[in-house]
Amino acid sequence: MTTLGVLISSLINAVIIGWLARRLLGTPVGWPRTLVLSLIVNAATAPLLTWALPQLGVNTVTEWSPDAGAAVLVIALFGAWMIAIEVGLLAIGEAIVPTGRVPGPVELLRSLPQRWRRSRRYAAILRILIRRGLRRYLRPGARTGGEDARTARALRDALADGGVTFVKLGQMLATRPDLLPAVYIKELSTLHSDVPPEPARRVRAVIEQELGASPDELFAGFDDEPLAAASVGQVHRAMLPSGEAVVVKVQRPAARATVTADLDIVNRLASLAERRTAWGKALGTVDLAAGFARSLDEELDYRVELRNLIACGSGQIVVPRPHPAFSSARVLTMDALDGVPLSRATVDLEALDTETRRRLAEELLLAVLQQLLVTGIFHADLHGGNVMLLRDGRLALLDFGSVGRIDATTRTSLALLLLALDRQDGAAATSALCDLLIAPSGLDERALEREVAELIMRLGGGLPLGDTIADLFELVIRHGLRVPGQIAAAFRALGAVEGTLRLLDPHLDLVALARTLTPRLTSDGLALPGPDSLRDLAIAHLPALQRLPRRLVGIAERLEAGTLAVRVQGLAEAGERRFLTGLMHQLVLVVLAATAAACGVALTLSELGPQLTPVLRVSTFGGLTLLLFAFVLGCRALVLVFRGREP
């Protein structure tokens, strides 16, 4: 036979042996490792068989005349053991490196450039952490730095060094006082990116790519000098053909590619931190990174901000009107506003009389409360730089890339909480908190209610709302309650707007102002259950209410007769049944493997029974066969345990 024929024959044998091994293992494994092991086993079978047959008293089938069939049995058993050995090697491989964990050759070659870029980015991040003294927090079992201000500053500087994505991550963490101590929140709130503006030609290229024409064709005028530049985009003045003054927000050409690459790093680091560090498990870094990725993806799509502008564009507070015909995923055109942000409007504010400043503060707070409690779509970052004092004396809101959303049920609970704080009702506030947040199974509601009542009394004594919210987060975390991201954003919005209101009126009594605005909120549709909603609820449950008296009478009669029984239906969910089936399958495999192994050892060591060959008894042959079955069953059980797969 030619060399090519031998190779083809070996390959066919390898495929057959590999298929048998995969079937015996009972779980799909990678074909590359299966074929490699099959080729090795196939190549080793012939020389091992040539050596083993004489040791067992079988030279050739024709030389042993008493029973030529015995040689066939011995050869078949030998071949089966070779396949079983391959099954064992595959099982060990699956236990150490499961299929899919290591990419295949083709995928590996395709991903080499990406892996090289990722490894360089990892190295750069590691250098930043070492330079900022944060490397110790990557060790297994490492905990957070507590209230250490130096660690908080180091984290802020490290995130700033990491670039746009990590700056955005720090800004998001600054909105989560339920996750980080106040000293970290304070430091991360100062994060910003110092990024030079994009050249005009690149900005024009993005506009032409997105809108299908150059800025000179789309607009009556376009200013190449940016009005403002940020890490993701920059803003340019322009004029529509109709003569309206607008601003055009253009995303940087490389922003999405940079953010996507860094998000891959963030997700991998979050997974590593949650697996290997105590602080990662405590913060839930995987879920945190996933939420951050979703919010950043929205921020990179300007169509989302356009919809936010439309949804929030009502009331006395001005919201820039977007122009959808001149907007896309990376370009957003909206009305230009003539004014100055409150953070830089000291002179303009001093020129206003006290009554006007109070009126503006009232309008701003009413707008925020309407967003939170009525519409459910709210500006999540209303610091002084995102509120503009217009030349005509009105206020305007800017930057709707960061917007939170809460549903009607959550708005109702939030409204009840605020009303309970106003009435200093600790029991009602605790009930609303438990509805808003995720309570642990062993929550001590009485202790929580006492502490909430104490906090409310401090609020009545004039404690600033921002400090109250910080104390509230500290309280709920101490009791084990978890805060959903949107609820944290809502509280953050309330805390941030207080500082902005102080810019308008330094002597503002926020609690008293909120109390006076409550009737106006109610008339605007405050998310509280009213007569109509209670009537609709009663109508929806009318059939159940009609059957309720009869059922109560039946329960009372059975209770009096002593025949009341409670039946609990277990394993009602399909997942529970699959779990139990898989567990029983593994148990049966282990029992069968142990039984076969015990019987096989006993038969193999037995010296009773007839000879199959001059040196091999029938009992020994049977014992080796049982050990073969035990070995294969044990390998199947091993793979199921390590991969956690359902059979």
C-alpha positions in Angstrom: 0.0 0.0 0.0 1.3 3.4 -0.9 2.0 6.1 1.6 -1.1 8.0 0.5 -3.2 4.9 1.0 -1.8 4.4 4.5 -2.6 8.1 5.3 -6.1 7.9 3.9 -6.7 4.6 5.8 -5.4 6.1 9.0 -7.6 9.2 8.6 -10.7 7.1 8.0 -9.9 5.0 11.1 -9.3 8.1 13.1 -12.7 9.6 12.1 -14.4 6.3 13.1 -12.6 6.1 16.4 -13.2 9.8 17.1 -16.9 9.4 16.4 -17.1 6.4 18.7 -15.2 8.2 21.4 -17.6 11.2 21.2 -20.6 8.9 21.4 -19.2 7.0 24.4 -18.3 10.2 26.2 -21.9 11.4 25.9 -21.1 15.1 25.3 -20.0 17.1 22.2 -16.3 17.8 22.2 -14.1 19.6 19.8 -13.3 17.7 16.6 -9.7 18.9 16.3 -8.6 17.4 19.7 -10.7 14.2 18.9 -8.9 13.7 15.5 -5.5 14.4 16.9 -6.0 11.8 19.7 -7.5 9.4 17.2 -4.5 9.6 14.9 -2.1 9.0 17.9 -4.2 6.1 19.2 -4.5 4.6 15.7 -0.8 4.9 15.1 0.0 3.2 18.5 -2.5 0.4 18.2 -0.6 -1.8 15.8 2.8 -1.9 17.6 1.1 -2.3 21.0 -1.1 -5.1 19.7 1.9 -6.9 18.1 3.7 -6.7 21.5 0.6 -7.6 23.7 -0.7 -10.7 21.8 2.3 -13.0 22.5 2.1 -11.9 26.2 -1.5 -13.2 26.3 -0.6 -16.5 24.6 -1.9 -15.5 21.2 0.7 -15.3 18.5 -1.5 -15.4 15.4 -4.9 -16.7 14.8 -3.6 -19.6 12.7 -0.9 -20.7 15.2 -3.4 -21.2 18.0 -5.5 -24.1 16.9 -7.7 -24.9 20.0 -10.0 -21.9 19.5 -9.2 -19.4 16.8 -12.2 -17.3 18.0 -10.5 -16.5 21.2 -7.9 -14.5 19.4 -10.6 -12.4 17.8 -12.1 -11.7 21.2 -8.7 -10.7 22.7 -8.1 -8.4 19.7 -11.5 -6.9 20.0 -11.1 -6.3 23.7 -7.7 -4.7 23.1 -9.1 -2.4 20.5 -12.0 -1.4 22.8 -9.5 -0.5 25.5 -7.6 1.7 23.1 -10.8 3.6 22.3 -11.5 3.8 26.1 -8.1 5.3 26.7 -8.9 7.9 24.1 -12.2 8.5 25.8 -10.3 9.0 29.1 -7.9 11.5 27.5 -10.8 13.4 26.0 -12.5 13.5 29.4 -9.3 14.8 31.1 -9.0 17.4 28.3 -12.6 18.5 28.8 -12.1 18.8 32.6 -9.0 21.0 32.2 -9.9 23.0 29.0 -13.6 22.6 28.0 -14.5 22.7 24.3 -15.0 26.3 23.3 -12.6 27.7 25.9 -9.7 27.7 23.5 -10.5 28.9 19.9 -9.9 26.7 16.9 -6.9 27.1 14.6 -8.9 29.2 12.0 -10.5 31.4 14.7 -7.1 31.7 16.4 -5.4 33.0 13.2 -8.3 35.4 12.6 -8.2 36.8 16.1 -4.4 37.2 16.4 -4.5 41.0 15.5 -7.3 41.6 18.0 -5.5 39.6 20.7 -2.3 41.5 20.1 -4.2 44.8 20.5 -5.9 43.5 23.6 -2.7 42.3 25.2 -1.1 45.7 24.5 -4.1 47.4 26.1 -3.9 45.1 29.1 -0.3 46.0 29.5 -1.1 49.7 29.3 -3.8 49.3 32.0 -1.5 47.3 34.2 1.1 50.0 34.0 -1.5 52.7 34.9 -2.6 50.6 38.0 1.0 50.1 39.1 1.8 53.8 38.6 -1.2 54.8 40.7 -0.6 52.2 43.4 -3.7 50.1 42.7 -2.2 46.8 41.7 -2.7 45.3 45.2 -6.5 45.4 44.7 -6.2 42.9 41.8 -4.9 40.2 44.2 -7.3 37.3 45.1 -9.3 38.2 48.2 -8.4 41.9 48.0 -10.9 44.3 49.5 -11.8 47.9 48.9 -9.8 50.8 50.4 -12.8 51.8 52.6 -12.9 55.5 53.2 -9.3 56.0 52.2 -9.2 59.4 50.3 -5.8 58.6 48.9 -7.1 55.5 47.2 -10.1 57.4 45.9 -7.8 60.0 44.3 -5.6 57.2 42.8 -8.7 55.6 41.3 -9.8 58.9 39.8 -6.4 59.5 38.3 -6.1 55.9 37.0 -9.5 56.2 35.2 -8.5 59.5 33.8 -5.3 58.0 32.4 -7.3 55.1 30.9 -9.0 57.3 28.3 -12.6 58.1 27.3 -14.3 54.8 28.2 -12.7 54.6 31.6 -13.6 58.3 32.3 -17.2 57.5 31.4 -17.0 54.5 33.7 -15.8 56.7 36.5 -18.6 59.3 35.8 -21.2 56.5 35.9 -19.7 55.2 39.2 -20.0 58.7 40.6 -23.8 58.3 40.3 -23.9 55.2 42.4 -23.6 56.1 46.1 -25.2 52.8 46.9 -22.0 51.1 45.7 -19.1 53.4 46.7 -18.4 55.4 49.8 -18.9 59.2 49.7 -15.2 59.9 49.4 -15.0 57.9 46.1 -18.2 59.6 44.8 -16.7 63.0 45.5 -13.5 62.3 43.7 -15.1 60.5 40.7 -17.5 63.4 40.3 -14.6 65.6 39.2 -13.6 63.4 36.3 -13.4 64.9 32.9 -11.5 64.3 29.7 -9.1 66.8 28.2 -9.4 65.9 24.5 -8.3 68.3 21.7 -11.0 68.9 19.1 -11.1 66.9 15.9 -9.8 68.6 12.7 -12.6 70.3 10.6 -12.0 68.0 7.6 -12.8 64.9 9.7 -15.9 66.5 11.2 -17.1 67.4 7.8 -16.4 63.8 6.6 -18.6 62.4 9.4 -21.5 64.8 8.5 -21.2 63.9 4.8 -21.1 60.1 5.6 -24.1 60.3 7.9 -26.4 62.8 6.1 -25.4 62.2 2.5 -24.1 65.7 1.8 -21.4 68.1 2.9 -22.1 70.7 5.5 -22.0 73.5 2.9 -24.8 71.8 1.0 -26.9 71.0 4.1 -26.6 74.3 6.0 -26.7 77.9 5.1 -23.6 78.3 7.3 -21.4 76.0 9.3 -18.6 77.1 11.7 -15.6 74.8 11.6 -14.4 76.1 15.0 -16.1 73.9 17.6 -18.2 75.6 20.3 -17.3 72.8 22.7 -15.3 69.6 22.5 -15.8 66.4 24.7 -14.4 62.9 24.6 -17.1 61.4 22.4 -18.2 64.4 20.3 -18.0 68.1 19.7 -20.5 70.9 19.0 -20.4 73.3 16.1 -22.6 76.4 15.3 -24.6 76.3 12.1 -27.6 77.8 10.3 -30.4 76.0 8.6 -31.5 77.0 5.1 -34.6 78.4 6.7 -32.4 80.8 8.7 -32.8 79.2 12.1 -29.6 79.2 14.3 -28.7 75.6 15.4 -25.9 73.7 16.9 -24.6 70.4 15.4 -23.3 67.7 17.7 -20.9 65.5 15.8 -19.4 62.2 17.1 -15.7 61.7 16.8 -14.9 59.3 13.9 -13.0 56.8 16.1 -15.3 57.1 19.2 -17.3 54.0 18.7 -14.3 51.8 17.7 -12.4 53.0 20.7 -15.3 52.6 23.1 -16.1 49.1 21.7 -12.5 47.9 22.2 -12.3 49.3 25.7 -15.7 47.9 26.6 -14.3 44.4 25.8 -11.5 45.1 28.2 -13.9 46.5 30.9 -16.1 43.4 30.7 -13.1 41.0 30.9 -11.6 42.9 33.9 -15.1 43.0 35.6 -15.4 39.2 35.1 -11.8 38.7 36.5 -12.5 41.0 39.5 -15.8 39.2 40.4 -14.1 35.8 40.2 -10.9 36.6 42.1 -11.5 39.5 44.5 -13.8 40.1 47.4 -14.6 43.7 46.4 -15.6 42.5 42.9 -18.1 40.0 44.3 -19.4 42.6 46.7 -20.0 45.2 43.9 -21.2 42.7 41.3 -18.8 44.0 38.8 -20.1 41.8 35.9 -23.6 43.2 36.1 -22.2 46.7 36.7 -20.1 46.5 33.6 -23.1 45.2 31.5 -25.2 48.1 32.6 -22.4 50.5 31.8 -22.0 49.0 28.4 -25.8 49.5 27.7 -25.8 53.1 28.8 -22.7 53.9 26.9 -24.1 52.3 23.8 -27.1 54.6 24.1 -24.9 57.6 24.5 -23.1 56.7 21.3 -26.4 56.6 19.4 -27.5 60.2 19.0 -31.0 59.0 17.8 -31.6 58.0 21.5 -30.8 61.6 22.6 -33.0 62.9 19.9 -36.0 60.9 21.2 -35.1 62.0 24.8 -35.2 65.7 23.7 -38.7 65.1 22.2 -40.0 63.2 25.2 -38.7 65.9 27.7 -39.6 68.9 25.6 -42.5 70.3 27.5 -43.3 72.6 30.4 -41.8 76.0 31.3 -38.2 74.8 31.2 -36.8 75.1 27.7 -35.5 72.0 26.0 -33.6 72.4 22.7 -35.8 71.4 19.8 -34.1 68.7 17.6 -34.2 68.6 13.8 -34.6 64.9 12.7 -34.0 65.7 9.1 -30.5 66.9 9.9 -29.7 64.2 12.5 -28.5 60.6 12.5 -26.8 58.1 14.7 -23.6 60.2 14.8 -25.0 63.7 14.1 -27.5 65.6 16.2 -28.9 69.0 15.1 -30.9 71.1 17.6 -31.9 74.7 18.2 -29.1 77.0 19.4 -29.8 78.6 22.8 -28.6 82.0 23.7 -27.5 81.9 27.3 -24.9 80.9 29.8 -24.7 77.8 32.1 -25.6 78.4 35.7 -22.2 77.3 36.8 -20.7 80.4 35.0 -23.7 82.8 35.4 -22.7 84.5 38.7 -22.9 88.0 37.2 -26.2 87.3 35.4 -27.8 85.8 38.5 -26.8 88.7 40.7 -28.6 91.0 38.3 -31.9 89.2 39.0 -34.1 90.2 41.9 -34.9 87.7 44.7 -38.5 87.0 43.5 -37.3 86.1 40.0 -34.6 83.8 41.3 -37.1 82.0 43.5 -39.5 81.6 40.6 -36.8 80.1 38.5 -35.8 77.7 41.3 -39.5 76.7 41.6 -39.8 76.1 37.9 -36.7 73.9 37.8 -37.7 71.8 40.8 -41.2 71.4 39.4 -39.8 70.3 36.0 -37.5 67.7 37.7 -40.4 66.3 39.9 -42.6 66.1 36.8 -40.0 64.1 35.0 -39.5 61.8 37.9 -43.1 61.3 39.1 -45.3 62.0 36.1 -43.5 61.3 32.7 -41.0 58.8 34.0 -38.2 60.1 31.7 -35.8 62.3 33.6 -32.5 64.1 33.1 -30.0 62.1 35.2 -27.2 64.7 35.5 -28.7 68.2 36.3 -25.5 69.8 37.6 -25.0 73.6 37.1 -23.3 73.1 33.7 -26.3 71.4 32.2 -28.8 74.1 33.2 -28.6 77.3 31.2 -29.9 80.8 32.0 -31.2 82.2 28.8 -31.0 85.9 27.8 -34.8 86.2 28.0 -34.8 85.1 31.7 -35.9 81.5 31.2 -34.0 78.3 32.1 -33.0 75.5 29.6 -31.8 72.0 30.1 -28.8 70.7 28.1 -27.1 67.3 27.3 -29.9 64.7 27.2 -27.4 61.8 26.5 -27.8 60.7 30.2 -31.5 60.0 30.8 -33.1 57.7 33.2 -36.5 55.9 32.8 -38.8 54.5 35.5 -42.1 52.8 35.0 -45.5 53.8 36.5 -45.3 51.4 39.5 -41.8 52.6 40.5 -43.0 56.2 40.1 -45.8 55.5 42.5 -43.5 54.1 45.1 -41.1 57.0 44.6 -43.9 59.5 45.1 -45.1 57.7 48.2 -41.6 57.8 49.6 -41.3 61.5 49.0 -44.7 62.1 50.6 -43.8 60.0 53.6 -40.6 62.0 54.0 -42.6 65.2 53.9 -45.1 63.8 56.5 -42.3 62.4 58.6 -44.0 59.0 58.4 -41.3 56.3 59.1 -43.6 53.3 58.5 -44.8 54.6 55.1 -41.3 55.5 54.1 -40.0 52.1 55.0 -42.8 50.4 53.0 -42.1 52.6 50.0 -38.4 51.8 50.3 -39.0 48.1 50.3 -41.2 48.4 47.2 -38.5 50.5 45.4 -35.5 48.4 46.4 -34.6 44.7 46.4 -34.9 43.5 49.9 -33.1 40.5 51.3 -35.0 37.5 52.7 -34.0 38.1 56.3 -34.7 41.9 56.4 -35.5 43.2 59.9 -38.2 45.7 58.9 -38.7 47.0 62.4 -35.0 48.0 62.8 -35.1 49.5 59.3 -38.2 51.5 60.2 -36.6 52.9 63.4 -33.5 54.1 61.5 -35.6 55.6 58.6 -37.7 57.5 61.2 -34.6 58.9 62.8 -33.3 60.0 59.3 -36.6 61.7 58.5 -36.5 63.7 61.7 -33.0 64.9 60.8 -34.4 66.0 57.4 -37.1 68.0 59.2 -34.4 69.7 61.1 -33.0 71.3 57.9 -30.5 68.6 56.8 -29.7 69.2 53.1 -31.4 66.8 50.7 -28.1 65.6 49.2 -26.8 64.6 52.7 -30.1 62.9 53.4 -29.9 60.8 50.2 -26.3 59.8 51.1 -27.4 58.8 54.6 -30.4 56.9 53.1 -28.1 54.9 50.8 -25.8 54.1 53.7 -28.7 52.9 55.7 -30.3 50.6 53.1 -26.9 49.1 52.2 -26.3 48.4 55.9 -29.6 46.5 56.0 -28.7 44.5 52.9 -31.1 46.1 50.4 -29.9 46.4 46.8 -30.5 49.5 44.7 -31.5 49.1 41.0 -29.5 51.3 38.7 -32.4 53.5 37.6 -33.5 54.1 41.2 -29.9 55.2 42.1 -30.0 57.5 39.0 -33.3 59.0 40.2 -31.9 59.7 43.7 -28.7 61.1 42.1 -30.8 63.5 40.0 -32.6 64.7 43.2 -29.3 65.2 44.9 -27.7 67.0 42.0 -30.5 69.4 41.4 -30.3 70.6 44.9 -26.9 72.1 44.3 -28.2 73.7 41.1 -31.1 75.2 42.9 -28.7 76.7 45.5 -27.0 78.5 42.6 -30.4 80.1 41.9 -31.4 80.8 45.5 -28.8 80.2 48.2 -31.4 80.5 50.9 -33.8 78.1 49.4 -35.8 75.8 51.7 -36.1 72.8 49.5 -38.5 70.8 51.7 -40.9 73.7 52.0 -40.7 74.4 48.3 -41.4 70.7 47.4 -44.4 70.8 49.8 -45.9 73.8 48.0 -45.5 72.1 44.6 -47.2 68.9 45.5 -50.8 70.1 44.6 -49.6 71.2 41.2 -47.9 67.8 40.7 -51.2 66.1 41.6 -53.1 68.1 39.0 -50.5 67.2 36.4 -50.9 63.4 37.0 -48.7 62.5 39.9 -48.3 58.7 39.9 -50.5 58.1 43.0 -53.5 55.7 43.0 -56.6 57.7 42.7 -60.3 56.9 42.5 -60.2 56.0 38.8 -57.2 53.7 39.2 -58.8 52.0 42.2 -62.1 51.5 40.3 -60.2 50.0 37.3 -58.3 47.7 39.7 -61.6 46.6 41.3 -63.2 45.9 37.9 -60.2 43.9 36.8 -60.4 41.7 39.9 -64.2 41.6 40.2 -64.6 37.8 39.3 -62.1 36.9 41.9 -63.8 39.2 44.5 -67.2 37.5 43.7 -65.7 34.0 44.4 -63.8 35.1 47.5 -66.7 34.8 50.1 -67.6 31.3 48.9 -63.9 30.2 49.1 -63.5 31.7 52.6 -66.6 29.8 53.8 -65.2 26.6 52.3 -61.9 27.0 54.0 -63.6 27.8 57.4 -65.8 24.6 57.1 -62.8 22.4 56.3 -60.8 23.9 59.1 -63.7 23.3 61.6 -64.1 19.7 60.4 -60.3 19.1 60.6 -60.0 18.2 56.9 -58.0 21.3 55.8 -54.9 20.2 53.9 -52.2 22.1 52.1 -50.7 20.6 49.0 -47.4 21.8 47.8 -46.5 21.1 44.2 -42.8 20.5 43.9 -40.7 20.4 40.7 -43.3 22.5 38.9 -40.7 24.3 36.8 -39.1 22.6 33.8 -35.7 23.7 34.9 -36.1 22.0 38.3 -37.1 18.8 36.6 -34.1 19.0 34.2 -31.8 19.6 37.2 -33.2 16.6 39.1 -33.0 14.4 36.0 -29.4 15.4 35.4 -28.5 14.7 39.0 -30.1 11.3 39.0 -28.4 10.5 35.7 -25.0 11.3 37.2 -25.8 9.3 40.3 -26.8 6.2 38.2 -23.6 6.6 36.1 -21.5 6.6 39.3 -23.3 3.6 40.8 -23.0 1.6 37.6 -19.4 2.5 37.2 -18.6 1.6 40.8 -20.5 -1.7 40.6 -18.8 -2.6 37.3 -15.4 -1.7 38.6 -15.9 -3.8 41.8 -17.1 -6.8 39.8 -14.4 -6.4 37.3 -11.6 -6.3 39.9 -13.0 -9.5 41.5 -13.2 -11.4 38.2 -9.8 -10.2 37.1 -8.1 -11.4 40.3 -10.1 -14.7 40.3 -8.1 -17.9 39.4 -11.2 -20.0 38.8 -12.8 -21.0 35.5 -11.5 -22.3 32.1 -8.6 -20.9 30.1 -9.5 -18.7 27.1 -5.8 -18.8 26.0 -2.8 -20.5 27.6 -2.2 -17.5 29.9 -5.7 -15.8 30.0 -8.8 -17.2 31.8 -12.4 -16.5 30.8 -13.0 -14.9 34.2 -10.1 -12.5 33.7 -11.4 -11.6 30.2 -14.8 -10.9 31.7 -13.2 -8.8 34.5 -11.3 -6.7 31.9 -14.5 -6.2 30.0 -16.4 -5.0 33.1 -13.5 -2.7 33.9 -13.7 -1.3 30.4 -17.4 -0.4 30.9 -16.6 1.1 34.4 -13.9 3.2 32.9 -16.1 4.6 30.1 -19.0 5.3 32.5 -16.6 7.0 34.9 -15.3 9.2 32.1 -18.9 10.2 31.2 -19.7 11.1 34.8 -16.4 13.1 35.1 -17.3 15.2 32.0 -20.8 15.8 33.3 -19.5 17.0 36.6 -16.8 19.4 35.2 -18.9 20.8 32.4 -22.1 21.0 34.5 -24.1 19.9 31.4 -27.5 18.3 31.4 -27.5 14.9 29.8 
